[in-house]
Amino acid sequence: MNDHLVYVVIAIAVGIATGLIFFLFYRNTLKSQREDVQNLRATILEEARKEAETLKKEAEVSAKDLAYQLKVEAEKELKERSREISRLENRLRQKEEQLEKKIDQAERRDAEFNRKERELTARERGLIDKETQYANLIKEQTLALERVANLRSDEAKQEIFRRVEEESKFEVAKLAKKIEDEAREVAEKKAKEIISFAIQRYSSDFVADATVSAVSLPSDEMKGRIIGREGRNIRAFEAATGVDLLVDDTPEVVTLSGFDPVRREIARLSLERLVHDGRIHPARIEEIVEKVKKEVDATIREEGEKAVFDLGISGLHPELVRTVGRLRYRTSYGQNILQHSKEVAYLAGMMAAELGVDEKLARRAGLLHDIGKAIDHEVEGSHQEIGGNLAKKHGENDYVINAIVSHHGEVDVNCVESALVAAADALSAARPGVRKESIENYLKRLGKLEELALAFNGVEKCYAIQAGREVRILVKPEMVNDDMSSMIARELSKKIEQELTYPGQIKVTVIRESRFVDYAK
């Protein structure tokens, strides 16, 4: 028990001693840490004070630099503004001086204007007085002239106008002749060379095709077989071909009548085969007509392809090729249209080659220029308009279309090739023996030519010669001079173009002759 108490006391004593030791150590440690903290605080404060002083110095330096820069910039801007103000003041001073000068000039001009206005007013009064005097004087002179000449003033004016008109016509005719002569000196020679060269290079035979289809019969007995019992054969033939069959008193001949030349050709070939075969009845007629239609269609296509191949034309629409082939069965004044179109294509192409323009385009347009004639009886309108629409429908270019619609002068040409096609068309139609017309139309045209020529003042006689392709006019030399003769020829040509329809071209020749005869006795 005592030992246990001793152990307890010892333990308590050891614990007190340990706590005391720990307390003393902790107090010394805290004291040391407090001293370290105070030293660190003093160090931080000292560094902060030094850094603050450094920043303060740097700020003072920066502020001084900034202040200096601002001062320099302010002084510079002040100098610039001072110079600008000086310039403005100088300009303002100069403008003031100019304004003062202008004001002085305006005042002087105003004074001068007022002076001139007063002078003009005075002069105007004087002119009015003189005008009144002149009017009275003119009136008196007019009355005196009327008494002397026995003419009223309106009659005198008409006489003056008439003389002025005659003199003006003379001057216009003289100037027109001069211009025409100058143009012809350059153009006529070259044009003749080109045209003559083209004609020499292309030579073609011309055969006037008949426009009436007639079929010869071996005997008049065949007419009865063609008509058939109660006319059934002729009705079947007309229904199958669409062509009228005329059986008259003409021996051993029957006539086919129809507006469509292709149908008329089919009818002619069919009738010739029926006559040769001898078996004529409705079934046989229909059979033969169908066979001939196929053969004619093949011929049309072959003719079109041959024409295109001969001319070296490519890319033509198949429908246009077929329509070209149909021209084989069309005639104009007895001239075959396909032959005419091919000749126009050749001539236009040769002239285009001579001029250095598009030869292929000229040939293409020349072949197609009359294509409207293949269908002009089926559609309303002129063959130029129909042909132009057909070419446009099948994708031809604008130059070809223009050549088609302009080759008779109704539309202005837009390229050289169109003019060449028109010239080639006139050449082909005007060559001797190419076209023919009825005696009635021929006589009417001759009479109209002479009537138009005799309507001009100063024309003494007129003669239509060379089958109506030339008209020669004799004028009175005392009434018409050379320049007026040229004007008569030109105006008559225009009237002929406007009022007459004719194949080819008509030459107008005006002849003025003066004869002086005397006798020595």
Summary of the structure (lengths in Angstrom):
residues: 521
radius of gyration: 57.6
end to end distance: 216.9
largest distance: 217.2
contacts: 1426
relative contact order: 0.05
helix: 73%
strand: 7%
